[in-house]
Amino acid sequence: MTFDLVLKGGHVIDPAQGIDRITDVAFEGGKVAAIGDGLDGRDVRHVDGLIVTPGLIDLHTHVYWGGTSLGVDAEDFCRRSGVTTAVDTGSAGPGNFPGFRKHVIEPSQTRILAYLHISFAGIYAFSNTVMVGESEEMRMMAPAEAAAVADANRDVIVGIKVRVGRHASGTSGVAPLDMALQVADAVGMPLMAHIDHPPPTYEEVIERLRPGDVLTHAFRPFPNSPVDGKGQVKDLVWRAREKGVIFDIGHGKGSFAYKTARAMLEGGFRPDVISSDVHTLCIDGPAYDQVTTMSKFLCLGMPLGEVIAASTVNAAKALQRPELGSLAPGSVGDATLLELKDGSFRYEDVTGEIMTGDRRILARGAVVGGRVFHPAEPDAFRASASHSSTRAAE
């Protein structure tokens, strides 16, 4: 059989299926069609020396470009970082979600899903000069409106978002979280909770979360760190995992520290999901993008397969979207092309600590919906000479 597109000769790593070998991946009709040797296609791309994974999912981004001050351009970000599904986490609330959907989500060539903020206007004052915690203003909390908008947009809204902490909710404490949990329960969706400095405490937040809810910024620095003063993983963190709470990195500008990460990994607690929390204040550092965040965990000692799982199948499970995060035949036709380079690389965390790592993951291209989504470097993977007219026509 001749398929629409074949990625030939790449090192396929698909943790969802336990695949880790050199082989071909074929796409037909916008979906994954087959994995195997000797596959042929109308468009054949030779990806020798590259790693082929399911399309990367960045579970924590801010991509309401032009609609909120923290939004970055989704397509530019995805093109440079190999992300095929960007999940916006609360940039928009019920008052401005229609604009986000019409002007950003629907025109995008890459997939954008969203957690809807319980704040009516989402995250509306976030910059280097203006910083107002939206959850501090309880008059902006809009549970009825959020439930209605989430219910009406279930194709793209995957859950409810709330931000709590001294910077995000000020003196409101856990009240916005409790309100958001009511909305999530009413619409039958998971919740993603942001946490920053106390109040409230890490304990107060995590004890309220339900199975399937996501705690983002899970490896944040002191205060509100998941490790105690002796560097041990807190007991309630283990209990929350046993209950089914999902731990997401959400690197961002202020939410990921090597000291915390080392203690968590040495204690046997690995993140469920690795995400960048990319926005205007961290896209030029310290987070940069999804593959840089993945590279940090690789250099901290997580096996490559687990790093990829935390950015594919695990994220898909958190989204409750089983059609994503896998190259199983019939899955959405997304794939990411990665290069693993050896050398000496400088990585920074949010506290200013610099780690020198010996490996770096680079994005070299992607397939979205069964079609090549051209990378920033267009010659990163090449078409067969016999199929050059197909490539030229794209």
C-alpha positions as CSV (number, residue, x, y, z in Angstrom):
1,M,0.0,0.0,0.0
2,T,1.1,3.5,-0.8
3,F,0.4,6.0,2.0
4,D,0.0,9.8,1.9
5,L,3.2,10.4,3.9
6,V,6.0,8.2,5.2
7,L,8.7,9.1,7.7
8,K,11.4,6.6,6.8
9,G,14.3,5.3,8.8
10,G,13.9,7.3,12.0
11,H,14.3,6.1,15.6
12,V,10.7,5.8,16.6
13,I,10.1,6.2,20.4
14,D,6.4,5.8,21.3
15,P,6.1,5.1,25.0
16,A,2.3,4.6,24.7
17,Q,3.0,1.4,22.6
18,G,6.4,0.5,24.1
19,I,8.1,1.1,20.7
20,D,11.8,2.1,20.7
21,R,13.5,1.1,17.4
22,I,14.4,2.3,13.9
23,T,11.4,1.9,11.6
24,D,9.0,3.8,9.4
25,V,5.8,5.7,10.2
26,A,3.0,6.1,7.7
27,F,0.1,8.6,7.6
28,E,-3.1,8.4,5.6
29,G,-6.2,10.6,5.7
30,G,-4.8,12.8,8.5
31,K,-4.2,9.8,10.8
32,V,-1.4,7.5,11.7
33,A,-1.8,4.5,9.3
34,A,1.0,2.1,10.1
35,I,4.4,1.6,11.8
36,G,6.7,-0.9,10.2
37,D,9.7,-1.5,7.9
38,G,9.6,-0.9,4.1
39,L,6.6,1.4,4.0
40,D,6.0,3.4,0.8
41,G,4.3,6.7,0.3
42,R,3.4,9.4,-2.2
43,D,5.6,11.7,0.0
44,V,8.6,10.0,1.6
45,R,10.7,11.9,4.1
46,H,14.0,10.4,5.1
47,V,14.6,11.0,8.8
48,D,17.7,9.0,9.4
49,G,19.5,10.0,12.6
50,L,16.3,11.7,14.0
51,I,14.0,10.6,16.7
52,V,10.3,10.3,15.7
53,T,7.9,10.6,18.6
54,P,4.1,11.2,18.9
55,G,3.3,14.8,18.5
56,L,4.6,16.7,21.5
57,I,2.0,18.1,23.8
58,D,2.8,21.2,25.9
59,L,0.2,21.0,28.7
60,H,0.9,24.5,30.0
61,T,1.2,27.4,27.6
62,H,-0.2,30.9,27.1
63,V,-1.0,31.5,23.4
64,Y,-3.8,34.0,23.3
65,W,-1.6,36.3,21.3
66,G,-3.0,39.8,21.0
67,G,-5.8,39.1,23.4
68,T,-3.8,38.9,26.6
69,S,-0.5,40.5,27.5
70,L,1.2,37.2,28.3
71,G,0.3,35.4,25.0
72,V,2.9,34.2,22.5
73,D,2.3,33.3,18.9
74,A,1.2,29.6,19.0
75,E,2.3,28.7,15.5
76,D,5.7,30.3,15.8
77,F,6.3,28.6,19.2
78,C,5.1,25.2,17.9
79,R,7.2,25.4,14.8
80,R,10.4,26.1,16.8
81,S,9.7,23.6,19.6
82,G,8.1,20.7,17.8
83,V,4.9,21.0,19.7
84,T,1.8,19.8,17.8
85,T,-0.7,20.4,20.6
86,A,-0.4,23.6,22.7
87,V,-2.7,23.7,25.8
88,D,-3.5,27.2,26.9
89,T,-4.0,27.3,30.6
90,G,-6.4,30.1,31.6
91,S,-5.3,33.0,29.4
92,A,-8.9,33.5,28.6
93,G,-12.0,33.4,30.9
94,P,-15.6,33.2,30.0
95,G,-15.8,36.9,29.1
96,N,-13.1,36.8,26.4
97,F,-13.0,33.1,25.3
98,P,-15.1,33.6,22.2
99,G,-12.4,35.9,20.8
100,F,-9.7,33.4,21.7
101,R,-11.6,30.7,19.9
102,K,-12.4,32.7,16.7
103,H,-9.1,34.6,16.3
104,V,-6.5,32.2,17.6
105,I,-7.7,28.6,18.1
106,E,-9.7,28.1,14.9
107,P,-7.2,29.6,12.4
108,S,-4.2,27.8,13.9
109,Q,-2.5,25.1,11.9
110,T,-1.4,23.5,15.1
111,R,-3.9,22.2,17.6
112,I,-4.8,24.5,20.5
113,L,-6.8,23.2,23.5
114,A,-7.6,25.2,26.6
115,Y,-8.3,25.3,30.3
116,L,-10.9,28.0,30.9
117,H,-10.1,30.4,33.7
118,I,-12.8,31.0,36.3
119,S,-11.9,34.6,36.3
120,F,-14.2,36.4,33.9
121,A,-11.3,38.1,31.9
122,G,-8.8,35.3,32.4
123,I,-5.2,36.5,33.2
124,Y,-5.6,40.1,32.3
125,A,-2.7,42.0,33.9
126,F,0.5,40.2,33.4
127,S,3.6,42.1,32.3
128,N,7.0,43.4,33.5
129,T,5.3,46.7,34.6
130,V,1.8,45.7,35.5
131,M,1.1,42.6,37.6
132,V,-2.4,42.2,39.1
133,G,-3.4,38.8,40.5
134,E,-6.8,38.1,38.8
135,S,-7.9,35.7,41.5
136,E,-7.5,38.3,44.2
137,E,-10.5,40.2,42.8
138,M,-13.4,38.0,43.9
139,R,-15.8,40.2,41.9
140,M,-14.1,38.8,38.8
141,M,-14.9,35.2,39.7
142,A,-17.6,34.0,37.3
143,P,-18.6,30.4,38.1
144,A,-22.0,30.4,36.3
145,E,-20.5,32.0,33.2
146,A,-17.5,29.7,33.2
147,A,-19.7,26.6,33.5
148,A,-21.8,27.7,30.5
149,V,-18.8,28.6,28.3
150,A,-17.0,25.3,29.2
151,D,-20.1,23.3,28.4
152,A,-20.6,25.0,25.1
153,N,-17.0,24.5,23.9
154,R,-16.2,20.9,25.0
155,D,-14.4,20.3,21.7
156,V,-11.6,22.6,22.7
157,I,-12.0,23.3,26.4
158,V,-10.4,20.4,28.4
159,G,-10.8,21.8,32.0
160,I,-11.0,24.7,34.4
161,K,-8.1,26.8,35.5
162,V,-7.5,28.7,38.7
163,R,-4.4,30.5,40.0
164,V,-3.9,30.8,43.8
165,G,-1.1,32.1,45.9
166,R,0.1,35.4,47.2
167,H,0.8,36.8,43.8
168,A,-2.3,35.3,42.1
169,S,-5.0,35.4,44.8
170,G,-3.6,37.7,47.4
171,T,-5.8,37.8,50.5
172,S,-8.5,35.6,48.8
173,G,-6.6,32.5,49.8
174,V,-8.2,29.2,48.7
175,A,-11.6,30.7,48.0
176,P,-11.0,30.9,44.2
177,L,-9.8,27.3,44.2
178,D,-12.9,26.1,46.0
179,M,-15.1,28.0,43.6
180,A,-13.2,26.6,40.6
181,L,-13.6,23.1,41.9
182,Q,-17.4,23.6,42.0
183,V,-17.4,24.6,38.4
184,A,-15.2,21.7,37.4
185,D,-17.5,19.3,39.2
186,A,-20.6,20.8,37.6
187,V,-19.3,20.4,34.1
188,G,-17.5,17.1,34.7
189,M,-14.0,18.4,33.8
190,P,-10.6,18.2,35.5
191,L,-9.1,21.3,37.2
192,M,-5.6,22.7,36.8
193,A,-4.4,24.6,39.9
194,H,-1.6,27.1,39.8
195,I,0.3,27.6,43.1
196,D,2.8,30.3,44.0
197,H,3.9,31.8,47.3
198,P,1.7,31.2,50.4
199,P,-1.0,31.8,51.3
200,P,-2.4,29.3,50.6
201,T,0.0,26.6,51.5
202,Y,1.0,23.7,49.2
203,E,-0.9,21.4,51.6
204,E,-4.1,23.4,51.5
205,V,-4.1,23.3,47.7
206,I,-3.1,19.7,47.1
207,E,-5.5,18.3,49.7
208,R,-8.5,19.8,47.8
209,L,-7.6,18.3,44.4
210,R,-9.5,15.3,43.0
211,P,-8.3,12.3,40.9
212,G,-7.5,13.6,37.5
213,D,-6.9,17.2,38.6
214,V,-3.6,18.8,37.7
215,L,-1.2,20.6,40.1
216,T,1.0,22.7,37.9
217,H,4.3,24.3,39.1
218,A,4.6,21.0,41.0
219,F,8.4,21.3,41.3
220,R,8.5,25.0,42.4
221,P,11.1,26.4,44.7
222,F,10.7,27.3,48.4
223,P,8.3,28.6,49.7
224,N,5.5,26.2,48.8
225,S,7.9,23.5,47.7
226,P,6.9,19.8,47.6
227,V,9.9,18.8,49.6
228,D,10.5,19.5,53.3
229,G,13.4,21.2,55.0
230,K,15.4,17.9,55.0
231,G,15.0,17.6,51.2
232,Q,12.5,14.7,51.5
233,V,9.3,14.5,49.4
234,K,6.4,15.4,51.6
235,D,4.1,12.6,52.6
236,L,1.0,14.4,51.3
237,V,2.6,14.6,47.9
238,W,2.8,10.8,47.8
239,R,-0.7,10.5,49.0
240,A,-2.0,12.9,46.3
241,R,-0.3,10.8,43.6
242,E,-1.9,7.7,45.0
243,K,-5.2,9.5,44.9
244,G,-4.7,10.3,41.2
245,V,-3.6,13.9,41.2
246,I,-1.4,14.7,38.2
247,F,1.9,16.6,38.8
248,D,2.8,19.0,36.0
249,I,6.1,21.0,35.8
250,G,4.8,24.3,34.3
251,H,8.3,25.8,34.2
252,G,7.5,29.4,33.5
253,K,9.4,32.4,34.9
254,G,9.2,31.5,38.6
255,S,8.1,27.9,39.0
256,F,10.9,25.4,38.5
257,A,14.0,25.0,40.6
258,Y,16.8,22.5,40.2
259,K,17.1,22.1,44.0
260,T,13.5,20.9,44.2
261,A,13.8,18.8,41.1
262,R,16.9,17.0,42.3
263,A,15.3,16.3,45.7
264,M,12.1,15.0,44.0
265,L,14.0,12.8,41.5
266,E,16.4,11.4,44.1
267,G,13.3,10.6,46.3
268,G,11.8,8.6,43.4
269,F,9.1,11.1,42.5
270,R,9.2,11.9,38.8
271,P,6.8,14.4,37.2
272,D,3.7,13.0,35.4
273,V,3.9,15.8,32.8
274,I,6.7,18.1,31.6
275,S,5.5,21.4,30.3
276,S,7.0,24.8,29.6
277,D,4.5,27.4,30.8
278,V,5.7,29.5,27.9
279,H,4.6,33.2,27.9
280,T,6.0,36.6,27.0
281,L,8.1,36.9,30.2
282,C,9.9,33.5,29.9
283,I,10.1,32.6,26.2
284,D,13.5,34.3,26.1
285,G,14.5,32.6,29.3
286,P,14.5,30.8,31.6
287,A,11.9,28.4,30.2
288,Y,12.4,29.1,26.4
289,D,10.3,26.2,25.1
290,Q,9.1,22.7,25.5
291,V,12.2,20.9,24.2
292,T,14.5,23.0,26.5
293,T,12.4,22.0,29.5
294,M,12.6,18.4,28.4
295,S,16.3,18.7,28.0
296,K,16.7,19.9,31.6
297,F,15.0,16.7,32.9
298,L,17.1,14.5,30.6
299,C,20.3,16.1,32.0
300,L,18.9,15.7,35.6
301,G,18.9,12.0,35.0
302,M,15.4,11.0,33.7
303,P,15.6,8.4,30.9
304,L,14.8,9.7,27.4
305,G,11.8,7.4,27.1
306,E,10.3,8.8,30.3
307,V,10.9,12.4,29.2
308,I,9.1,11.7,26.0
309,A,6.3,9.9,27.8
310,A,5.9,13.0,30.0
311,S,5.4,15.1,26.9
312,T,3.2,12.8,25.0
313,V,1.1,9.9,26.4
314,N,1.0,11.2,30.0
315,A,-0.1,14.6,28.8
316,A,-2.8,13.0,26.6
317,K,-4.1,11.1,29.6
318,A,-4.3,14.4,31.6
319,L,-6.3,15.9,28.8
320,Q,-8.5,12.8,28.6
321,R,-7.8,12.8,24.8
322,P,-6.7,9.2,24.1
323,E,-6.4,10.0,20.3
324,L,-3.4,12.1,21.1
325,G,0.1,11.2,22.5
326,S,0.5,8.0,20.5
327,L,1.5,6.7,17.0
328,A,-0.9,3.8,17.2
329,P,-2.7,3.3,13.9
330,G,-5.9,5.4,13.9
331,S,-4.4,8.0,16.2
332,V,-4.3,11.7,15.2
333,G,-1.7,12.0,12.5
334,D,0.8,14.1,14.6
335,A,4.5,13.4,15.0
336,T,7.5,15.3,16.2
337,L,11.1,15.0,14.7
338,L,13.8,15.5,17.4
339,E,17.6,15.5,17.3
340,L,19.6,14.5,20.4
341,K,22.9,16.3,20.5
342,D,25.9,15.6,22.8
343,G,28.0,18.5,24.0
344,S,28.1,21.1,26.8
345,F,24.9,23.1,27.2
346,R,24.0,25.8,29.6
347,Y,20.6,25.5,31.3
348,E,19.1,28.0,33.8
349,D,16.3,27.6,36.3
350,V,14.1,30.3,37.8
351,T,16.3,30.9,40.8
352,G,19.3,31.7,38.6
353,E,21.1,28.4,39.1
354,I,23.0,27.3,36.0
355,M,23.3,23.6,35.2
356,T,25.8,22.5,32.5
357,G,24.3,19.5,30.7
358,D,25.9,17.1,28.3
359,R,22.8,16.6,26.1
360,R,20.2,18.7,24.3
361,I,17.0,17.8,22.6
362,L,16.3,19.9,19.5
363,A,13.1,20.1,17.4
364,R,13.7,19.4,13.7
365,G,10.2,19.3,12.4
366,A,6.7,18.0,12.9
367,V,3.8,16.4,11.2
368,V,0.3,17.8,12.0
369,G,-2.8,16.0,10.8
370,G,-0.8,13.8,8.5
371,R,1.0,16.7,6.7
372,V,4.4,18.1,7.1
373,F,4.4,21.2,9.3
374,H,7.5,23.0,8.0
375,P,10.2,23.5,10.7
376,A,12.2,26.7,11.1
377,E,15.0,24.9,9.2
378,P,13.2,23.6,6.1
379,D,16.0,21.2,5.1
380,A,16.0,19.4,8.5
381,F,14.5,16.3,6.9
382,R,14.4,15.7,3.2
383,A,12.0,14.2,0.6
384,S,13.1,11.3,-1.7
385,A,14.4,12.5,-5.1
386,S,11.5,10.6,-6.7
387,H,9.1,12.6,-4.6
388,S,10.7,16.1,-5.0
389,S,7.8,17.4,-7.0
390,T,5.5,16.6,-4.1
391,R,7.7,18.6,-1.7
392,A,8.0,21.6,-4.1
393,A,4.2,21.8,-4.4
394,E,3.8,22.3,-0.6
